[in-house]
């Protein structure tokens, strides 16, 4: 079938939206004349802007749909907006009730959802279970693209950073004391689970070792990570450059792209580092790197505990499993050049 109007539904989170980017690229390669529209929530919107593989972005403003009144008030307008596109096919890569509703309301005669869909979303779209249904989530999503006759060769993460975004990133870095032409390593201490965070004292020791090797440690993250950054700074001999909460997502991508390496846990910026081609050294404890780890050839250090991969937000054993991954092991894995 020659699709003319394609809808991708992938709402959040940062890492998950990055995982889905190769689907848009594969679809545009196979159907270059097709108009590709992506529905996304506000926090991940910026990742999709100025993208040659995405023709239109529709923002799903989740807070407006949290009440029955909100659904009734805003649902009609969203449905009207979606149906005006006359989509041939809707691809639900979120696989949840809310994304299934969007897929259904689009009016697309064909609707697909990836294999691991939940919350009854497979009742709205045809479940696609390809050869990677138990593999990395990037490959699971690409199975859906393959089902639509796309040839998936080299996996491409289309992420377009404009010249203005690059210049602004350079200015922000310079104001913080960092010349991006100097060697630096990006450190990301924050994650969305307490159990996925490497200890701040470990990050502090790593920062000191980097400075000893004439490499600048640079702390990055969102506003919620500023407490962790301050803890690291308080425990270092020489304070690292602190860019926590000071950049947009694209500005951060530009800074990560110029780094010798990215060091952090299972978090969105880790997947951003993969997308821009920067070496990743990551520490995993409660989550599964085979599904959620950095895609491609990167270094994953596993906590040496029998309960690794428990998927617990907070350890019921009151154990900090990532603390068992030593600073020297991480430092050696960076393999400074």
N, C-alpha and C positions, 0 to 999 in steps of 0.2 A: 504493500500500500504506500502511496506517495503522500505523506503527511504534509499539510500546509500550515496548520496551527497546532502547536504542541504546548501543553501546560505541564510544568514541573511543580510539584508541591513538596517543598522541603523547608520547614518553618524555622527550625533551630536545632541545636545550639551552634556556636561558632565552629567547633570541630566537625560537627555533623554536616553543616552546610559545605564546608571545605571538602569533605568526603564525597559529596554529591557533584562537585564541579566537573569531574571528568565525564559525567553523564551528559551534561549540556554540550561539552566539546564533541563527544562522540555523535550526538544527535545532529549537531550543526555540520559535521563532516559528512554524514550520510544524507542529510536533507538540507543542503545549503540554502535553498529558497524558502524553507519553512520559517515561520515566525515563532520564536520560542519565548514563552512568558513564564516567569518564576514567581510563585507566591512565597513570601518569606516574612518573618517577624522583624521588628525594628532593630534588635541588637545585631543581627547578621546582615542587614540590608547593604551596608557599605561594601561587603565582600563581592557583591554582584554588580556594582556600578561600573560603567564604562567598559563593559565586557563584550567583545565582539561576538561571543557565542550566545548572548542573551539579549533579546530585542526589547523586552519590557519587564519591569519589576512591579509586582503588586504587593503592597505591604499589608500584612494581616496584623491589625492592631489588637493584639490579644486582650489587653485590659478592658476594651470596650465590649467584649463578649463574655465577661465573667458573671453576668446576671441574666435572668430571663428577659428582663426589659432591654438589656443591652443587645442580646441576640435578636430580639424582635425588631429593634430600632436599626441595627447595623447590618443584620443578615440580609435584608431585602436589597440594600444598596450593593453589598458585596456580590450577591447572586446576579443582580442586574449587570454589574461590571464584568463579571466572569462570562456570562452568556453572550454579551455583546461581541466577544471574540470569536464565537463559533468554533470552538476547539474541536479538532478531529480526535484527539487523544489526551487523556490526563494520566500523568505518572506520579503516583503517591510514593515518595521515598521516605516519608515520615512513618507511615504505618500505624497511625493512631486514630482515635475517633475524630478528633478535630480536623486532621488532614483528610480523612475519608469523607467528611462532610463537605469540605471544600471541593474535593474531586467530584463528588456527586452533584453539587450545586453548579459546577461548571457547565453541565449539560453535555459534556463530551460523550459521544456514543461508545467509545472504547475507553476503558479505565483499567490501569494496571497498578499493582502494589507489590513491593518486593517481598521476598519469601518469608521474612521474619516479622511480618505484620502482626499487630496486636489489637486489642480492644474492638474486635469485630470488623476491622477495616477491610479484611478480605471479603466481607459480604457485599461491599460496595464496588471493589475492583478485583479483577482476576489476579490471583496470586502467582507470581513468577518465581519459580525455584530452579535456578540454573546450577551449573557445576560448582559454583563457589558458595553455595548456601550455608556452609559451615566455615567459610573462610573470612578474610578481612572484609570489613563493611564496605570498603571502596569497591571490591570485586563483587560483592553482593548487589550493590546498586548497578554496577555495569552489566550484570546479568540481565537486568531489565532492558537496558539499551540494546544488548545483543538480541533480546526477544523481539525488538522492533527493527531487526535486520541491520543493526549497526555492526561494523567490523571494529572490534576493540583490539588495537595493537598496542602502541606505546601509550601509557596512561598519562594524560596531560591535565594539569590543574590550571585552568585558565583564570588568572588573577591579574588584572590590569592596573598598574600603578601609574597615575598620570604624572606629567612633568611637574605640575604644581604640587602634587602630594609629595613628590621626591624632594623638591626644594624646601618645602615646609618642614619635612622630616630632618633635613640637614640643618636647618636653622634651629630647630628644637634641640637637636643633639649638641650643636655648638654652644647654645645658651647654657646647657647643662654641663659643659666642659668636655665634650667628646667630639673629636675630629674623626669622622667616619673613614678617613683614609688610614688611620692608625689601626693596628691589630686589636680586636676586641672579641669577647665572648659574651653572649647574652645569657643571663640567668633569670629563670622564671620560677619564683618560689611558690606562687599561688596556684590552687586548683579549686574545683567546686566541692570537693570532699576533703574533710580533715585527714582521712586515712590515706589520701594520695599525695600528701605533702612531704617532701624531704625536709628534715629538720633545718631550721634557720641557722643553727650553730654549725651545721655541716656546710651550708652555703657560705657562711662567713669564712670558714677555713679554706674553702675552695677559692674564694675571692682573693684571699691573701696569697695563695699559691700562684694564682694567675698573675697577680702584680709582681711577684718574685720572678716570673718568667717574662716580664715586660709585655704582658697582655692585659688589656683593661677589662675588668669585669663590669658589666652593665646590667642593672636590675630593671626588669620590665614587668608589666602587669596592669590590671585595671585599678580603679580607685579603692576597691575593697582589699587590694593586696598591699596597701601602704603600711599597714601595721607590721606585716612580715618584713617588708623592706627596711623599716626602722630597726627591727630586731637584728637583722643582718648587719646593718651599718654600725650598730652599737657594739657588735662583737668582732669588728675587723680592725686591723692595725691601720690600714689606709681605707677610707670610705670608698666604696665603688660608686660609679656614676649611677644616679638614680633617675630613671625615666618612668617610674611607676605612676600610672594615671595621667601621663602628660601627652599621650599620643592617641591619634585615631587608629583604627584597625589597619588602614592602608599605610599610614606613616610607620606604624610598627612593623608591617611587612617589609617595608623598604629598609628599615634598620636591621632587621633580622637577616635580610638577604646579604648584607655586607659583612656579617659576622663570620668569624672562623668556625664557630659552632654555637649551637643552642643547647642549654642544659636545663632540664625541668622535668616535671612529672607528666601524668596523663591529663593534658589540658589543651584548650583551643590553640594557644600560641605554638604549641608543639607541632600541631598539624599545619599551622601557618608556615612554620619553618620548612616542613616537608614540601609544601606547595611552591615556595620560592627557591628551593634547591639547596638549603643550608644543612650541613651535617648536624644530626640530632643525637644527643646522648640523653637518654631518658631512664627514669627509675620507676619500676612498676611493682606494685604490691597487691592491692585488692582487685585490680582489673586485669583483663586478659589481653596481652599484647597481640595475640594472633587475630583478635577481632578489632581491637581499638588502638593498637600500637602504631608507631610511625610507619607509613607505607613506603616500602622499598628497602634499600640497603642502609640501615642506620643501626646504632648501638642501643640495645635494650638491656638494662641491668635489672635482674629479678631479685626481689627480696628472698633470701634463702630460708624460707619458713614453709612448713608443710601445708599451711592454709592459704598459700598464695593463690590469688584468683577467687577470693571469697565473695566479692561484690558487696562488701559491707561498707556503708558510709562512715560508720564509727565502729572501731574494733570492739567486739563484745569481750575480748580477752584483755582489753586495756593495754594492748601492745602496739608499739610504734614500729611496724615491720620495716618501713623504709629506712629507719635509723640504722638497720643492720647493713645497709649498703655504705661502704666506707668512702671517705673523701679521696683517698689515694686511688681507689678503683675508678672513681668518676674522672679524676684528673688525668689518669693514664688513658682513659677511653677517649678523651678529647683529642689526643694526639696532635698537639700544637705543631704548626709548621713554621 
